[in-house]
Amino acid sequence: MFSNLLLYRFIVFNCLMLAVTAALGWSGYFVPLFEGDSSRLTLVITALFLVGWLWSWRKAVRVSLDLNDVKRRGARPACEAQRDKELAKTEWLGTVSEWLVALGLLGTVVGFSMALTGVDQGGLSSAGGVQSAVAQLMLGMRVALNTTLLGAAFALWHEVNVRMLKTALAVYWAERVAAWQTGRPWVASENAVMVPIERGSGNVTPAPVNGVAATRAAKTAAKLERVKP
């Protein structure tokens, strides 16, 4: 795997999404989402997305640098505990997408509530009352649709970033385990076997072996048992 691959993916994807956002804003489709929302939930959704977006960038840089580091020099578990603890603090990023969707649905409820409560049944008998009711219905529908659309779009954007980050974290942990087991093959072994090794004056000392070597060691031990006098 190339160095800084996670950062390259982040840069490409987020630059593409920023370009799409800029194009929508230039075409006049983005700003009305905020102007037509009297509940201001779109601002809350945007603020939450920006917090998650900036934090995911921070984690992406951290994981990318640490992944390059562990590939270059291997693992030093005694010195890595604090760093691993910090890297593990990414679970809340996955819930940001859920919060964004939930806020969008909340905006839908608020919008429909505004549309229905603003209708005065007594005023529908006049033309002015009908116009006022229609205007209130349109305002409520704009709030409902704008918040739902913005929440879903930002949730999808953020979810892709989180998926890339979690994939890189999985690779990082795999590299850590591989580097650690290379230096100490009996660590984290579920199928370790004890191989008799003769030392000095005929004393036999058991030694643990892991992985592919375990299979070979088991065969060697069986042969030793067969050739015993």
Phi and psi in degrees as a GROMACS rama.xvg file:
@    title "Ramachandran Plot"
@    xaxis  label "Phi"
@    yaxis  label "Psi"
@TYPE xy
-71.9081  156.847  PHE-2
-70.6484  145.241  SER-3
58.7391  28.9625  ASN-4
-62.9319  -37.67  LEU-5
-61.107  -43.0865  LEU-6
-64.0458  -40.4201  LEU-7
-62.0738  -41.6896  TYR-8
-64.5066  -43.3995  ARG-9
-60.3334  -45.6111  PHE-10
-63.8163  -46.2079  ILE-11
-63.5848  -50.3649  VAL-12
-65.7061  -46.1313  PHE-13
-71.3494  -33.0466  ASN-14
-64.8446  -37.9912  CYS-15
-63.6901  -44.4578  LEU-16
-67.3743  -37.5948  MET-17
-65.3062  -36.6692  LEU-18
-65.4655  -41.0883  ALA-19
-63.9999  -42.4662  VAL-20
-62.7229  -43.1406  THR-21
-63.9265  -39.181  ALA-22
-64.8962  -40.9155  ALA-23
-65.6541  -40.2722  LEU-24
-65.8319  -39.5536  GLY-25
-65.5374  -33.4937  TRP-26
-81.9433  -5.77057  SER-27
88.3463  17.8081  GLY-28
-98.6135  -17.8905  TYR-29
-90.5053  -46.4981  PHE-30
-61.9458  -40.6538  VAL-31
-59.0474  -22.0943  PRO-32
-61.1717  -33.6339  LEU-33
-88.7281  -36.6486  PHE-34
-67.3511  -33.1545  GLU-35
-87.676  5.80086  GLY-36
-107.087  99.5476  ASP-37
-78.3205  -14.1751  SER-38
-81.634  -15.6727  SER-39
64.5875  17.7232  ARG-40
-68.8195  -27.3993  LEU-41
-63.3141  -34.0096  THR-42
-68.5841  -38.7496  LEU-43
-64.6914  -43.3386  VAL-44
-62.133  -43.7537  ILE-45
-64.6669  -42.1442  THR-46
-63.3118  -42.5667  ALA-47
-63.8734  -41.5184  LEU-48
-62.6697  -42.5961  PHE-49
-64.4306  -37.9557  LEU-50
-62.3053  -48.9211  VAL-51
-64.5356  -36.9125  GLY-52
-65.5589  -46.7594  TRP-53
-66.3074  -39.2097  LEU-54
-68.0767  -37.6319  TRP-55
-65.905  -35.0212  SER-56
-64.1466  -42.4827  TRP-57
-60.5965  -44.8208  ARG-58
-68.1209  -36.3208  LYS-59
-62.8497  -43.2129  ALA-60
-63.8252  -43.2329  VAL-61
-63.435  -48.8573  ARG-62
-65.1583  -39.5408  VAL-63
-62.9952  -44.9084  SER-64
-65.9169  -41.5197  LEU-65
-68.4542  -35.2614  ASP-66
-65.3239  -41.9182  LEU-67
-61.8439  -38.504  ASN-68
-67.2423  -44.9723  ASP-69
-70.5419  -28.7307  VAL-70
-71.5797  -31.821  LYS-71
-78.276  -42.1128  ARG-72
-120.895  -0.514566  ARG-73
81.4926  -169.091  GLY-74
-105.905  143.069  ALA-75
-126.637  85.5908  ARG-76
-55.7049  -35.5829  PRO-77
-65.2029  -25.1149  ALA-78
-101.975  -1.42242  CYS-79
-106.784  -1.36202  GLU-80
-61.3031  -45.1281  ALA-81
-66.0121  -40.2537  GLN-82
-65.7214  -40.2366  ARG-83
-64.4075  -36.5593  ASP-84
-63.5031  -40.4893  LYS-85
-68.9532  -40.2517  GLU-86
-66.4665  -27.7366  LEU-87
-73.6032  -12.6698  ALA-88
-83.7251  56.0964  LYS-89
-122.724  1.67932  THR-90
-63.6653  -34.9497  GLU-91
-68.596  -21.084  TRP-92
-63.0568  -33.6067  LEU-93
-67.1864  -26.6586  GLY-94
-81.3368  -15.4719  THR-95
-61.5423  -40.3472  VAL-96
-60.3204  -41.1503  SER-97
-65.4788  -39.0139  GLU-98
-65.525  -39.1387  TRP-99
-62.7789  -44.4983  LEU-100
-64.4403  -41.4955  VAL-101
-63.1312  -40.7036  ALA-102
-65.9901  -36.7173  LEU-103
-62.3934  -42.1649  GLY-104
-67.7401  -36.3875  LEU-105
-62.2791  -39.7366  LEU-106
-62.4987  -34.3876  GLY-107
-62.7139  -45.3853  THR-108
-63.5909  -44.0633  VAL-109
-62.9662  -41.8448  VAL-110
-63.3383  -45.4609  GLY-111
-66.2952  -35.2133  PHE-112
-64.1632  -42.5838  SER-113
-63.1584  -39.5252  MET-114
-65.5972  -37.5628  ALA-115
-83.0395  -39.8946  LEU-116
-73.4748  -19.4478  THR-117
-84.2054  -3.28115  GLY-118
-90.4144  121.527  VAL-119
-98.4976  109.172  ASP-120
-63.3542  -31.4813  GLN-121
-69.6907  -23.4382  GLY-122
-91.6066  0.296045  GLY-123
-75.2328  -8.41307  LEU-124
-77.0892  -15.1538  SER-125
-112.337  159.227  SER-126
-65.2589  -38.9498  ALA-127
-64.6783  -38.3161  GLY-128
-65.8044  -38.7754  GLY-129
-65.2648  -43.032  VAL-130
-62.9051  -40.2708  GLN-131
-65.4547  -39.9285  SER-132
-66.0045  -41.5319  ALA-133
-64.5256  -40.9744  VAL-134
-62.8308  -40.9498  ALA-135
-67.4882  -38.7238  GLN-136
-62.6045  -42.4091  LEU-137
-65.478  -38.5101  MET-138
-63.6967  -45.8541  LEU-139
-63.4255  -39.8233  GLY-140
-65.9584  -37.4027  MET-141
-62.6324  -43.9982  ARG-142
-60.5284  -45.4597  VAL-143
-63.0417  -48.4157  ALA-144
-71.4462  -41.2919  LEU-145
-65.787  -44.5055  ASN-146
-67.0659  -39.7298  THR-147
-64.9022  -44.9955  THR-148
-63.4014  -46.5124  LEU-149
-66.7242  -42.9203  LEU-150
-62.4278  -43.0692  GLY-151
-67.5896  -41.2584  ALA-152
-65.1408  -46.4791  ALA-153
-66.8135  -35.5707  PHE-154
-63.7262  -41.6204  ALA-155
-64.7136  -44.4755  LEU-156
-58.4268  -50.4732  TRP-157
-65.9582  -36.5689  HIS-158
-63.7997  -37.6243  GLU-159
-63.7247  -42.7584  VAL-160
-61.0275  -42.999  ASN-161
-65.3271  -39.5027  VAL-162
-62.9411  -43.0056  ARG-163
-62.8694  -40.0794  MET-164
-66.1374  -43.2156  LEU-165
-66.8028  -36.2367  LYS-166
-62.659  -43.7688  THR-167
-65.0362  -36.8836  ALA-168
-64.2549  -39.644  LEU-169
-62.7375  -41.2607  ALA-170
-64.4808  -40.3399  VAL-171
-60.3975  -47.1314  TYR-172
-65.6937  -37.3536  TRP-173
-62.4649  -41.7129  ALA-174
-65.5525  -38.8183  GLU-175
-62.0693  -47.5079  ARG-176
-63.8704  -42.5753  VAL-177
-63.5178  -42.9827  ALA-178
-66.2265  -37.0091  ALA-179
-71.4771  -41.5677  TRP-180
-71.8416  -24.9594  GLN-181
-64.51  -40.5746  THR-182
-79.8791  -30.118  GLY-183
-134.872  84.5141  ARG-184
-65.6344  -14.1653  PRO-185
-92.3194  -3.58152  TRP-186
-76.2392  143.011  VAL-187
56.6066  37.7546  ALA-188
-101.319  129.418  SER-189
-92.5324  -19.0218  GLU-190
-123.669  39.3216  ASN-191
-69.9794  145.207  ALA-192
-123.018  157.005  VAL-193
-104.5  120.354  MET-194
-106.19  128.903  VAL-195
-72.4428  127.343  PRO-196
-121.949  127.097  ILE-197
-82.3068  130.41  GLU-198
-125.611  121.667  ARG-199
60.3806  -111.086  GLY-200
-85.7692  40.1772  SER-201
86.5673  1.51043  GLY-202
-73.0977  138.359  ASN-203
-107.163  122.847  VAL-204
-115.318  127.502  THR-205
-74.4582  140.282  PRO-206
-130.868  133.848  ALA-207
-77.7961  143.934  PRO-208
-134.742  147.941  VAL-209
-127.067  162.996  ASN-210
67.8978  -139.895  GLY-211
-63.8359  -34.902  VAL-212
-62.5343  -26.7188  ALA-213
-64.0375  -40.6023  ALA-214
-63.869  -46.1098  THR-215
-63.5163  -39.1155  ARG-216
-66.1888  -37.9591  ALA-217
-63.4852  -41.4084  ALA-218
-63.9949  -41.1596  LYS-219
-63.0677  -42.0069  THR-220
-63.0024  -39.6719  ALA-221
-63.719  -41.1564  ALA-222
-63.0974  -40.6664  LYS-223
-63.1128  -37.2287  LEU-224
-65.1698  -37.4673  GLU-225
-70.7411  -31.9796  ARG-226
-91.7962  4.87821  VAL-227
-67.3882  140.286  LYS-228
